[in-house]
Amino acid sequence: MRQEVDVLAVFDIGAMSPRPIRFKVLEHGIKTTVKVSDILKIEWLGAGGVTRIEYDCVTVSEGRRISYKLLYFYHECRWQIEMS
């Protein structure tokens, strides 16, 4: 499942990619803020003229580790979350 999300990210000087800090996801009609606890892997991908950055992330919520991917579409400046 993929969903558009609003992301607060930091663009560090000299870094190749933005670093997501937290994002808002729509759950049951309510926007919930989620903090990115850890970024496990960052991968640049491109196909058909679309460049995106995939972040394999983990968030700890109520003692559970939740794994997901944040996708940043570089030229469009938009974010999506992919949950498995």
Secondary structure, 3 states (H helix, E strand, C coil): CEEEEEEEEECCCCCCCCEEEEEEEEECCEEEEEECCEEEEEEEEEECCEEEEEEEEEEEECCEEEEEEEEEECCCCEEEEECC
